[in-house]
Amino acid sequence: MNWLAKTALILVIIGAINWLLVGVFQWDLVAAIFGGNALRSSSSLSRIIYAIVGLAGLYSISFLFTDNGIKSNQ
């Protein structure tokens, strides 16, 4: 995986983990670091979607440790 793809994947993972924090704890890490209202109120459905996106981001961490960034069963 080239440096640009790896950098993009890392940024996507960070964003997804932030959404996981919003979904589970209603807390926005990026807003807390860079200023702004770190607490978010959201509907239950949107919090579920945020949590699912965050879990997908956690799973994507495994792509950083493969040769081409995509796991295969072969």
Helices and strands as residue ranges (DSSP letters): H 3-25, H 29-34, H 44-60, G 61-65
